[in-house]
Amino acid sequence: MEKNKFAVGCAAAGAMGLLLCGCSHFWAVGPDYKEPEINAADMPPPDAGYPTTNKTATGELEPAATNADPRMEITAASIRAWWTQFNDDVLTNLVEAAVSNNLSFLMAQERLVQARWALVGATAAFLPSVTMDGTYTRSGAHRFTSSRVATGKAYHGDLWNSGFDASWEIDLFGGTRRAHEAAGAALEASLCTVEDAWVSLTAEIASTYVQLRTVQERLNVARANLKLQSETYDILKSRLDSGIGDELAVNQAKYNVEQTRASLPNLHANEEQLMNAIAILSGKMPGALHGLLRPLPQRDWLIAPQRIASLPIDAIRRRPDVRVAERSLAAQSAAVGVATAQLFPKFYINGSIGLDSVEAGKFFRRDAFMGSIGPAFRWPIFQGGNLVAAMKAEESKLSEAAYKYELALQNAYGEARNAYSAYTQEYHRHQSLKGAVKAAQDAVNISQDLYKNGLADFNNVLDAQRSLLTLEEALTISRGKITTDLIALYKALGGGIAE
């Protein structure tokens, strides 16, 4: 009879639990998350156009006509693995090494693993918790102790006990489901963080690599000018030694040579710094990649000029860093539900089953069986306002997360516009510098001829040579900057995620 009563109790409690659990799937306290609607006017991108040799009334270079614009349109497909467009095996290998070995990127991946396990932990809250324990107790009392004095007999006894205890919370008000929802959103945010780290890493290593090649080209420019200036100095010095030269011109040529020579150490130091930075980004010890990064024959980094037809806000929403902010907002929305659920009662089904005997030999007999099952609830009636304060704090955090998401979207949109403006404007600067370098080269040749024929002062030669060095270096820097600006644009558009 007792067993039948126990079985009936189990069935009733189980049916109650299933009923409550089933009902809990339809409602949960706290806000139901919906991604905020942030609309932006369809503003054209800040495109300076591709420059031509034609000039406006103010003397600026005029952009090419629409039907004559040679630029290629940037698409989602073209930015997925954008570094391959440069056809540089060294750069491609560096990117692959970085995403495999970079320590910061590996740390981001570990944070993703942590978020996955946090979601597993949140899922476990839906299941019953079961514990097993066992005890053995040897107790005794002397016949003159207060508990035995009435009988006048001593007592010694054993107690063997073992069993399972189980508790299952019925998620009636959705607190557990909100916690699971928050953990899922946090996991998605961690995944987006890894993607953002990927985008940033590929852009950083490519940009650093281009800066290195630009510095190495600046060294070539300085060496070429140093050779030109040294030849001029040697000629003047030889004429002075022959008694027909100008000592002032010799000294002027000398400090011109030494000034150019003095620029080389800083460039070498910068080259070393960039090589070491690339090694660290690739997960290597500084110095390990110097052989791979040795100077290459001169090459032009300018790939086919590119443009974007429009800059819709929805494209910026897909950037990994923006999605991190959006998923964090979703997680915080669920956290409000978790805090709100603390104000409501919690319902449980508790049960235990085990064996209890005072004799070891009878421990596993049917008569030693014991068990219990039944519902329970817990409702925090008064907590001094603590639960309400916690809920209000989470609601304030939700508002903060919403502002943070909107700010992330604004910053990302501004970053994309700034990068595109810098990229297209640098082409105009590069076009002008090319013309300036050609004029400076002609000025050097003309000034040298005039000086040799006694028709001009040597200061003209010095000015022309210094201007040539300055302009050639500026042109080299501009050529590299166009590429780094393009890389920044790829990054701003969320490019670099491999599939």
Secondary structure, 3 states (H helix, E strand, C coil): CHHHHHHHHHHHHHHHHHHHHHHHHHCCCCCCCCCCCCCCCCCCCCCCCCEEEEECCCCCEEECCHHHCCCEECCCCCCCCHHHHHCCHHHHHHHHHHHHHCHHHHHHHHHHHHHHHHHHHHHHCCCCEEEEEEEEEEEEECCCCCCCCCCCCCEEEEEEEEEEEEEEEECCCCHHHHHHHHHHHHHHHHHHHHHHHHHHHHHHHHHHHHHHHHHHHHHHHHHHHHHHHHHHHHHHHHHHHCCCCCHHHHHHHHHHHHHHHHHHHHHHHHHHHHHHHHHHHCCCCCCCCCCCCCCCCCCCCCCCCEECCCCCHHHHHCCHHHHHHHHHHHHHHHHHHHHHHCCCCEEEEEEEEEEEECCHHHCCCHHHEEEEEEEEEECCCCCCCHHHHHHHHHHHHHHHHHHHHHHHHHHHHHHHHHHHHHHHHHHHHHHHHHHHHHHHHHHHHHHHHHHHCCCCCHHHHHHHHHHHHHHHHHHHHHHHHHHHHHHHHHHHCCCCCCC
